Amino acid sequence: MDHPARPRRRRTRVSAEPTTRPVDYRHLTSPLPLAKGYSDDRIGEIHAAALTVLQELGVQVNHDGARDILARAGALVAGHQVRFGHDLVEAAIASSPSEFTLTGGNGTLRIGGRNTQFLPVGGPPYAMDTGRGKRSGTFEDFRNFIRLAQSFDVIHMTGPSVEPQDIAPNLRHLRMMRVQVLDADKPTFVYARGAGQVADSFEILRLRHGLDEAAFHSRPHTYTVINTNSPLILDVPMCQGLIDFAAAGQMCIITPFTLSGAMAPVTIPGALVQQHAEMLAGLVLTQTVRSGAPVVYGGFTSNVDMKSGAPAFGTPEYVRACWGTGQLARLVDLPWRSSASCVSNAPDAQSIWETQMSLWGALTGGANIVIHAAGWLEGGLSASYEKFILDIEQLQHMAELMQPVRWDADELALDALREVGSGGHFFGTEHTMKRYRTAYYAPWVSDWSNYGQWEETGGRTATERAHDLWQQVLARFKPPDVEPGTVEAIDAFIARRVEEGGAAPVS
């Protein structure tokens, strides 16, 4: 089959029938036309308004060291409030790379341009499947979702998966990193939860890839997501993360969590002004720490249910915010990140249409990185096994649209048309027989049988089929090979850090 990962080293192949159909889901370039939700003049007005916010209102920066760094760069600091002049912001924009390469265990990913990467669900406190229901996330769940992410080429990086709440917070990052680097060979996520946890995670990555500190700092090998505390606050752990990742030359995705009508203005343009200002404030800090540090513009603006205050995703407003964010990211010449999120409480039809709306908003907005693209449920509170599989089918459809179109004289099928003539069919033509095994995308979850056949085989829904499929993927999983001595070195480091008490998260 085309969709699951083709084997690399000892990678698991998820396949029902072999095919030689050529596809490349590991390196996707979007051919989709870019949507413009706003005119260029209006995007310019949003940018100008954000600069006004930064200069006149400023941002509350709760990290003492970050305020000192910004003050030395020329920002105006009064207490915890920091105001940014236009020149300081424009200098940060000018020094940020518009494209860069992220290096992982199995190769490289180009970030920016029209390159597109899909990332799995990340960070929910709960896990969910149709057999066991909703429950607190465990280390087993975390490991399972990392293994699912590793098993599909259409997922390009690992993510924070589900929060393993059965591990103490001061040790959690050690076990999470061990799974990410040994059960997967894709670029790795690191939580920014304090300098100690980041330093431990970087060391595990260096041990996994045989890098000294200079080699690690020379190019991006990992990434984090920095969420501003909207409205207009950079808190202590997020500032520390910006500092640590920028100093090490690693990728920061700066993502204000701006819900229009709640922690952002009720109008989408107003929410985009706030989002843009918060992102730019974080950008200035990274570029002040290290000019040229790789940064991705994160967009997560959506609306809320004005009757309950609950977040809403996959809405028309969310799509408009994606389009505007893409335009703003291109204005400041940065790669940008979006999400494929939903609020449905079950892996049902609602979850699919909301996710697909979010996904179309991201892709037509030109997003380079789409996080939460597989497995997100319940507004981000749950990671769902069945939803992960259903989303993989959707992502593979999108990846198919990004495959280069083959074009030669035979594609025009004139010989087949001559052979069939008027009123015939093409099932048995030579042209069809040469191509029928590999002509089209073969569904993995979808059932294309007629009603009678479907009923005879149990009449099972897509969600029920997905329940079987995630278990089959995990049952067949084999981790990638590692160099001799690597596992021992990582385990020795982790054992020492456990004995020393690990590193507590910073709040």
Beta strands, then each sheet from edge to edge (+ up, - down):
strand 1: 28-29
strand 2: 59-61
strand 3: 76-78
strand 4: 81-83
strand 5: 100-104
strand 6: 107-111
strand 7: 115-118
strand 8: 126-129
strand 9: 133-136
strand 10: 188-189
strand 11: 222-226
strand 12: 233-234
strand 13: 251-254
strand 14: 259-260
strand 15: 295-298
strand 16: 302-304
strand 17: 311-312
strand 18: 336-339
strand 19: 369-371
strand 20: 376-377
strand 21: 382-384
sheet 1: 1+ 7- 19- 18- 15- 13- 11- 10-
sheet 2: 3+ 4- 2+ 12+
sheet 3: 5+ 6-
sheet 4: 9+ 8- 21- 20+
sheet 5: 14+ 16+ 17-
end
